[in-house]
């Protein structure tokens, strides 16, 4: 489960607790003498669809495309230089002795690895920026979700992905998107370091590829 989903679910649980606390006296009064719990009032929310449909989610996606294009343009000349050097080494294979060829091969591999490291670092910075931007969106979503639960007098908010079938009226995602569009139509994606947990995962992935 992603950290984004965990955060949203924690917000939903907090909202559920507030709602239950607010309605507890009347619910208890209406409960049968047997002590049976009051019926849950459920709403459904689809976080992924909210990000895809909202203005801020689309803004984040477009900024990521732009940042990747900028990175490609920045490293394009270095990639082209490496390609030319590779072709030259292959063309000289017949005239180079083994020692000289090995030296050139090793030097080329070192430069290629250095460039790959720069590309990976830029990719991690972009990903870190996305994580930071999404965290800002999640913070804005918290009050929206709480408000909707109170309006609907809901006691439970379920992730749409965990629900097989639900009446359309239970899905609050369209309303969340409308309110999020008004509250936060965009957020800037800035290059940022990956959080420690993500850095460790990225380091393990790079080590596995070597």
Secondary structure, 3 states (H helix, E strand, C coil): CCHHHHHHHHHHHHHHHHHHHHHHHHHHHHCCCCCCCCCCCEEEECHHHHHHHCHHHHHHHHHHHHHHHHHHHHHHHHHHHHHHHHHHHHHCCCCCCHHHHHHHHHHHHHHHHHHHHHHHHHHHHHHHHHHHHHHHHHHHHHHHHHHHHHHHCCCEEEEHHHCCCCCHHHECHHHHHHHHHHHCCCCCCCCCCCCHHHHHHHHHHHHHHC
